[in-house]
Amino acid sequence: MRDVAQRAGVSLKTVSRVINNEPGVASETVARVTTAAAALHYVPDVTAATLARGGKESRSIALLIASVDDPFSAAVFRGVEEVAFIRQVAVFAASTEGQPEIENRLVRAFTSRNVDGIIITPTVQDHREIADLLSPHMPSVYVDRDPVGIAADVVTSDNRQAARQAVEHLQRHGHQRIGLMLDNPSISTAQERELGYRDALRIAGIKVDETLIARGVANEGLGEVAAWQLISLPEPPTAIFAARNMASIGAVRVLRRTGLSERIALVGMDDIELSDMIDPPLSIMRQNPVHMGRTAADRLFARLDGDSSPPQRLLVPTELVIRGSGEIRPTSVDSIS
């Protein structure tokens, strides 16, 4: 606060009044103080406002996940909590909704509360700014996706191998014309899954048909749009790999609506609700988000315990679950357009 006061040319008391949103401060003064605070990356210590910690740990960590509504994110949260509970550490969780501005705001909020460390499912922004917001003594671990622009501990599925295995499974059942539904291509998991898809086709000697790749499938609605586009092609795919759970939901809805669920094979990434009750039941590449959460928490606590080794990228294996939809043999499918 003294640094902010000096830079803004005001008293320490004035800085305190601006930070605490007290009335009676001229708008020009407020602007000078907030500008100085932003330039210095100043984050108010809300804990110190009521209690001097004396340098002790807060016994709390933060978890930033994409959305609490997403079963995958909820499972990551559970894994983190299991490890934290054993250590008697509280976990504060919040959703970024995949928005960089929300991610920044939440990081500022949690650092101001002096959590001991932070676990983040990163958005697509450059994470050097996030790294600048964290104190040198506050470790961070990234889970599910790689951060952009920084070297850090990362825990993620072996996405490239999972996609390759899914496509090879469809190939073993006779499919060559295989559609792919992906998330935002700027996200590392989508990039890895597309590489795995291309690996499988290359090994099989099949040329990639770019019209069979639908990108930007960020939610169920866009999953339906992508599935419609694929089955509306002049030469539709005989099989689809839906490389995220929301894409799977969209594909299942469209295939059932068009009566093609028994004719076009489908393998999804991650389980969706009642996936074993769908007709035919959904074959999937199953990730292990609980294990990912545990691994991320273990990595964070290792850093808090003094581990200063170089950043690690830890891959969690996936599992092919065969239920029926991915085992449909290819048949001639006419375009519905």
FIKETOR-789537 format. One record per residue (C-alpha): x, y, z; residue in one letter. Coordinates in steps of 0.001 Angstrom, whole numbers, plus 500000, padded with zeros to 6 digits. Example, Ala and Ser with C-alpha at 12.3 -4.5 7.8 and 13.67 -1.06 7.14 Angstrom:
BEGIN
512300495500507800A513670498940507140S
END
This chain:
BEGIN
500000500000500000M502918502342500699R504223501705497161D500797502483495698V500542505659497783A503975506847496640Q503245506128492966R499825507843493105A501138510820495140G498607510362497942V498645509351501598S498477505779502881L495083506580504410K493764507661500999T494865504382499443V493085502522502241S489882504503501653R489959503811497908V490688500085498351I487836499769500834N485420501788498637N484864504424501299E482893507532500242P484231511048499993G487269510447497759V487479512569494588A487018510586491360S490374511817490030E492102510538493160T490338507164492877V491548506912489274A495168507689490256R495137505100493040V493540502324490965T495936503008488083T498927502830490426A497592499625492035A497142497975488640A500636498983487499A502156497480490644L499955494329490527H498765495230494013Y496206492801495491V494514493772498793P495081491340501659D491546490856502933V492682488412505617T495053490943507136A492182493382507486A490813491360510393T493624489117511605L497404489171511423A498486485759510211R502046486099511379G503364484340508277G501487481104508981K499781478998506324E496117479623505642S495412475860505436R493413476469502283S493869476048498530I491863477280495553A490479475280492641L489384476998489417L487382474640487199I485572475208483918A482068474731485342S480562473093488405V477767471878486092D480198469712484127D480457466175485609P484130466039484591F484938469208486551S482935467980489540A484934464744489558A488235466679489460V486967468682492454F486212465462494335R489724464139493731G491305467371494980V489081467360498069E490038463785498951E493715464692499172V493085468027500895A490811466408503491F493594464085504632I495821467118505151R493007469052506875Q493139471749504207V490041473553502923A489338473757499176V487663476853497750F486300476184494256A484872478455491578A483907478230487907S485651480207485165T483041479259482529E486008479139480162G486267482963480222Q489749484519480649P488390487643482344E486613485509484964I489764483445485430E491801486615486081N489234487962488517R489083484702490466L492869484422490690V492992487956492098R490213487134494568A491872483968495837F495367485464496071T493915488341498091S492694485741500564R496162484222500817N495333480663499840V498451478520500010D498256477323496394G495968477126493399I494863474426490930I493482475670487608I491720474188484613T493041476915482311P491158478966479750T492654479782476345V494406483005477361Q498141483621477739D498858482591481340H501904484764481898R499599487377483402E498206484757485795I501742483790486794A502505487459487497D499498487676489820L500704484789491971L503248485441494687S506621483631494436P505530481482497381H502143480449495935M502526477352493729P500086476553490934S499194473327489141V497204473102485905Y494781470245485385V493151468796482227D494696471402479882R498123472940479378D498553476628480249P499661479020477503V502970480878477643G504397479438480857I506123476305482121A504203474787485025A503103471492486550D500323469959484438V498129466908485033V496157465764482001T494835462656480267S496873461046477514D494530462665475011N496480461854471867R496642458160472709Q492951458123473705A491845459576470365A494074457230468426R492673454248470334Q489075455362469714A489620455726465956V491546452459465728E488642450741467488H486260452044464812L488695450991462102Q488816447452463471R485050447329462969H485449448181459299G485174451973459261H487352454179457087Q485197457283456763R485223458516460360I483947461912461484G485561463895464303L483826466395466621M486236468619468575L486198471428471127D487748474842470473N490950474187468449P492914476620470633S492472474266473624I495354471845474138S493109468821474706T491365469390471360A494725469759469639Q496002466497471137E492835464608470221R492979465797466642E496603464642466453L495546461212467725G492791461042465100Y495268461903462370R497780459375463762D495259456554463434A494319457487459870L497957457855458812R498901454469460237I495935452900458417A496960454593455159G493772456683455002I493960460251453716K492407462824456043V489183464332454680D488974467790456276E485189467921455704T484844465162458297L486364467314461076I483979469595463007A485736472008465389R484481474455468001G481966472072469601V481863473847472966A478407472784474167N475481470432473492E473800472761471014G476926473109468916L477293469337469153G473919468952467461E474900471445464758V478164469604464097A476454466215463930A473879467555461452W476673468947459303Q478490465617459236L475494463474458343I474398466052455740S477601465662453719L477204464246450198P479168461253451492E478442461069455238P480741459314457698P479921455748458706T481297456425462199A481921459417464477I484381460052467299F482877462723469558A485970464008471329A484240465575474350R481175464773476426N479072467697475162M479768466626471573A478604463111472436S475280464423473725I474696466418470539G475623463446468344A473361461030470232V470388463389469907R470853463897466176V471452460232465387L468344459206467323R466249461962465747R467254460899462234T466967457158462871G470695456656462249L471754455523465736S471833451880464561E473662452703461319R476385455215462248I478872454034464867A479701456443467682L482493456541470259V482463459372472799G485073460902475078M483927460662478713D480656459342480040D477410461231479719I474354460772481920E472640457387481348L475135456533478599S474679452838479370D470880453210479022M470927454721475510I469937452427472647D472512451417471589P474540452054474758P477357454551474216L480917453249473828S483413455718475286I487007456538476017M486808456968479773R489058459507481468Q489738459388485196N489059462930486446P489038461881490107V492562460490489724H493552463663487851M492278465752490751G494156463643493279R497352463815491230T497077467591490841A496544468006494593A499481465725495380D501657467801493039R500539471059494658L501218469802498182F504620468522497074A505441472070495990R504154473434499296L506367470911501085D509426472322499327G509758470399496055D511698472717493718S512219470282490833S511479471401487233P507787471515486165P506281468134485365Q503663467079482796R501875464048484211L499694461936481881L496780459917483249V495798456927481066P492304456459479620T490193453326479172E488100452092476256L484621451065477450V482782448912474900I478993449088475111R477590448799471590G477455452113469725S481097451924468700G480820448371467429E478254448947464659I479572447731461301R479625450226458397P476636450447456072T475819452820453236S474356456031454645V472687458532452328D473040462230453056S469974463652454811I470400467068453161S
END
